[in-house]
Amino acid sequence: ALAKALNKYFVGDVLEKDPSVESKGLSAEDKYRLSGTITQKKRAKRKHSVLLIDDLYKTGATLTECVSVLRKDPQIDKIYVLTVTKTKNPS
């Protein structure tokens, strides 16, 4: 929806997380040990920048891993990150 509103190209299946690894509920320290659980399924075909959108930012471990993987692609120039978090009980 955001890409459409901004009239930008969207690809949702560039990165893939190992489905056998569940990071929810892990401590921050354990999350950073999950290196290698994100892989790039599609390579960029031309030089461009990327906007990563994540629904939850707590430790930053998943986003850190995503950025690390994308930086290995020589066609990706800049990487921007947007996180959106909604909590049920703000108390």
Rosetta blueprint (number, residue, H / E / L):
1 A L
2 L H
3 A H
4 K H
5 A H
6 L H
7 N L
8 K L
9 Y L
10 F L
11 V L
12 G L
13 D L
14 V L
15 L E
16 E E
17 K E
18 D L
19 P L
20 S L
21 V L
22 E L
23 S L
24 K L
25 G L
26 L L
27 S L
28 A H
29 E H
30 D H
31 K H
32 Y H
33 R L
34 L L
35 S L
36 G L
37 T L
38 I E
39 T E
40 Q E
41 K L
42 K L
43 R L
44 A L
45 K L
46 R L
47 K L
48 H E
49 S E
50 V E
51 L E
52 L E
53 I E
54 D E
55 D L
56 L L
57 Y L
58 K L
59 T L
60 G L
61 A H
62 T H
63 L H
64 T H
65 E H
66 C H
67 V H
68 S H
69 V H
70 L H
71 R L
72 K L
73 D L
74 P L
75 Q L
76 I E
77 D E
78 K E
79 I E
80 Y E
81 V E
82 L E
83 T E
84 V L
85 T L
86 K L
87 T L
88 K L
89 N L
90 P L
91 S L
